[in-house]
Amino acid sequence: MKLGVFTVLFQQLPLEPALDKIRAAGVEAVEIGTGGYPGEAHCQPAVLLADQLKLNGFRDAIARRDLVISALSCHANPLHPRQEIAEQAHTTFERTVRLAERLGVDRINLFSGCPGDSDQARFPNWVTAACPPDYQELLAWQWSEKVIPYWRSAAAFAREHGVKLCFEMHPGFVVYNPETLLRLRAECGDNIGANLDPSHLFWQAIDVIEAIRVLGRDSAIYHVHAKDTAIDPHNAGVNGVLDTKPLDRVADRSWIFRTVGYGHDEVFWRTFVSALRKVGYDDVLSIEHEDALASIDEGFLKGVQFLKGVMLAEKPAAAWWV
């Protein structure tokens, strides 16, 4: 396994100083935002696609530091009911796929998106309940009329360019757990898989190790985020985990994102990396730091130190004891 980081964490720095900081910490891979929610501070696809010299300079800046690109990330909502938002997300997606091909990167990370409740809607409508029956009708319409047609075409486009789509299972979007990810994969093709981010599974009360087992059975884990979540037992005990309070109101929320090791202990994370290896994932663990209780540098460095202690960096030995 290799240790990576999602460079949006250092978007306040130009690309090369950010890469220097990352390499100095002992990190081996970078995940780079190309627009959408992560922004494009370190990588502007439209610019790089139009200028071979700039593309070469971008590639060389990474290679000179003995880093590799684990994935390009363009998280957004291409299913948004407002056409201008959906079109912008789609343009970013297509540019990211084309750029990945030019860079020799075979994975992009993204969200599935979420439609509204009709063609006249202004906002997404995420269905989380089976009752009243309206929700069942709405969910069926979203998948048949919006989700499957869009992603079937988008997955085919990505396949033509040698790119896998790594969906982050994120509440608020139609793909938010293993079941919905595998449904999209079955409908739209096996170049669809998971960017497995355990932080979003923890607060849904999903057993992350079981999720790895189920997704791994279909060889559907293509990329992995290293991010933790802590549940506040007092707030969650009163209000449950469906929490709409802003993420910076840490004392009031039922859960918050944490640096790895501050939500789940070392035993969990050792089990996590072992479970990934069991199902054949022996690739990058990409740190995504969104811990409101830690500074950028301290949260990042503590995450690096912690993961270096639990990762299995070398290939397993032959069973010499058998």
N, C-alpha and C positions, 0 to 999 in steps of 0.2 A: 504493500500500500504506500501511497504518497500523501504527504500533507499539503493541502492547498488552502487558498483563501479567496473569498469573493472580494475583489478589489474596490467595490463601491464603498467599503469601509474607509478607504483613503482617498475619496474623491476630492477632498480639499487640496490634495497634492497633484502636481503634474504627473504624467505617467512614469517617467524615469525615476524621479525621487521616490515615488510609491513603490516601484519595483525594487529599488535599492533597500528600502526599509523591509520589504517582504523577504528578500533574499537574506538579509543580515539576520533575520529571525530564524533562519533554517528551513523556511518553507520552500517547497519544490514545484508547486503548480499554482496557476492563477485562473480564476473564473472572472470573466470581464463583461461588464454590462454594455449593451449596445443600444440602449434606448428603452422606452416604456418606463415602468416604475423605477428600475435601477439607474436610469439616466445613461448618458453617453460621455461622461467626463473623460474617460480614458480611451474611448474607441468610438469614432463616428463613422459608421458603415458607409454612408453616402460619400464621404470624403475619401476614404480608403479605397472604395471600389472604383472611384473615378481617377485615382492617381497612383500608378504603380510604384513610384518612388516613395511615396508616403506609406504605402502598404508594406514595402520592403523595410522601411525604417521601423515601422511598428513591429513587424515580425522579428527584426534583428535586435531591437531593444529587449525583447523577452528572451531570445536565444542567447544573447551575450551574457546573461545572468544565469545561464543553465536552468532556466525555468521552462515549463511547458504550459500550454493553455488546456485546462481540463474541459472547459465549455465556454461558449458565449451565452449571455443571458439577456432575454428580451421580454421579461414578465410584463404582461399588459392584459387588456380585455378585448380581443378581436371580435367577440360576440356582443359587445355593448350595443344596446338598442339605439343609441344616438349614432347616426351614420358617420359623423366626422371623427368620433372617438374610435369607432371600430376600424375605419379606414386607415387612420394613423397607426393603430396597432398592427394592422395587416401589412402595411408598408414596411414597418420596422421588422416584422417577422421575415418577410421575403428578403430584405436586405441582409438580415442576419444569416439566413440560410446561405445566400450567395457568398457572403464574406467568409463564413465557416469553410465552405468548399475551397475558396481561394487560399485560405490559411492552412488547409489540411486538417481542420478540426471536424470531428465527426459527430459532435453533440451540441445541441443548444438547449438551454433550460428556459422554461416558460410556464405560464398558467393556462388552464383550459379556457378561462373566461366564463361569463355568465350572461345569458340573454335577459331581456325584460319579460313582461307577461303578455306582450302583444307587439305587433309591428308599430304601434303608436306609442309605446312606452318611452319614458325618458331615463329611467334608472334600471339597473339589473334587479332581478327578483330571484333570490336564492331560496329554493324550497327546502325546508328542514323538517316538515311534518307531513304525515299521511292523511290527516284529518283537520279541517273539513275536506270533503271530496274534491273541491276546487283545485287543491294542490296537486292531486294525482293527475288531473286533467292538464294542468299547467306544465307539470314535469314532463309528461308524455309529449306535449306540443314542443317544448324547448328542445328535447333530444331529437325528435323526428324532423323538425323543421329548421332548426338552427345548428345544434351541436354536431350531429352526424354529417350533414352535408358540408359544413365548413371544414371540419377536421379531416374528413375523407379526402377532400381536395388538397388541403394543406399538407397532409401527410404524404400524399403522392408527389407533391412538389418537392418536399424535403428528400424523399427517397430518390428522386431523379438527380439530386445533387449530393447523394451519399451522406445524408445527415439524419441522425436519430433525434427524436423529440422527447425530451426528458421533462415530464410534467411534475411540478411540485403540487402535492396533494394539499390544497389550501382551502379552508372554509371560506365561504363567500363565492366560490366558483363551483361549476358542476362536477369537477373532479376534485374530491376532497378526502377520499379514503381509498383503500385497495380495491374495493368493489367497483367504485365508479371509474377508477383508472383502468381496471381490467375490462370493464364494459367498453370504454372508448377504444382500447387496444383491439378488442374483438371486432368492433364495428369498422375500424379505420386502418388497421394494419400493425404489423409487429415491429415497425420502426418507431412505434410509440411505446414508451416505458416511463419509469419513475425517476425523477430527481428526488430521492428519498430524503426528506427533511423531517427528522423525528420530532422537532419542536411542535409542529402543527398536529402531530398525532397524539402527543402526550396529553394535551388538554382536551382532546376528544375522548379520552379514556381508552384509546386503542393500545393494545399490547404491541409495542414496536417490534419485539423479537418475533412474535407470531406474524406480524405484517411482512417482515423480511422473509419468513418461511413461505408465505403464500405467494408473494411477488416473485421470490426466487424460483419457485416451482415452475413459473412460466418464463424464467430468465428475463424478467421485466424490470430489473434495477440497472439503470444506465449511468447514474451519477448520484452522489451522496453529499448532503450538507451536514456539517457538524455544528449543531445548535441545540441548546438545551431549553427547557421550560420548567419553571417552578410553580406549583399550585399552592395558593394561599389557603390553608385548611379552614381558616376562620371565615374569610369572605366567600369561598366556594361552598362552605357548609351552610351558609345562609341563602346565597343567591344562585348556586350552581355555577357552571363554567361558561355559559353563553353570556359573555361580558362585552358590552358596547362602550364602556368607558375608555377614554383615550389611554394609549399605551404608556404615557408618561405619568399617569396617576397610579404609581406603583403600590402605594399603601392601600388603595381602595379596590384594586382589581382582584379578581379571583385567580388570575394567573399572569405571569410575565415571562418574557424571554430572558434566558440567562446564558452566560458564558458556560461552555461545557464543564461539568463538574460541580456547578452551583445549583443544579436542579436535580440531577441524578448522580449517584456516587460512582466511584471508580469501578466497582464490580459490574454495574450496569454497562458502562462503556466498554469494558473488556468483553462482556458478553455480546455487545453490539458488534464490535469488529470481528469477533469470532463467528457470529451468525452470518455476517456478510461473506466472510471467506467460505463458509460451508456451502452457500448457494452460488459460489463462483464469482462474487464481486471482490476483486483484489486490486482496486484502482484508487482514485483520489478521494480523500475526505476533505471537503472544502469548508473551511471555517466561515460561517456567516455570523458576524457579531452584531447583535441588536439588544444588548443588555443595558437597560436604563440605570443600573446601579454601578456600572463600571465605565471608566474612561475608555476612549478608543484604544490607546496604546496598552493600558493595563489589561483590559479585557482580551485583546488580541494576544498579547504575550503569555498571559495565563492559560489561554486556550491552547496555544502552541505547546507550552511546557506540559500541560496535562495530557494532550493527545500523543505527544512523543512517548509518554510513559505507558500508554495503553495500546498503541498501534502495533500491528505485526508488519514490519517493514520488509522482511526477507521472505522469500518463497519457503513454503514448508518443506521440511526434510522428508526423504523417503522413510518409510516405516521400518527402520533398521532393527527395531526390537521385536519384529514379528518373526 
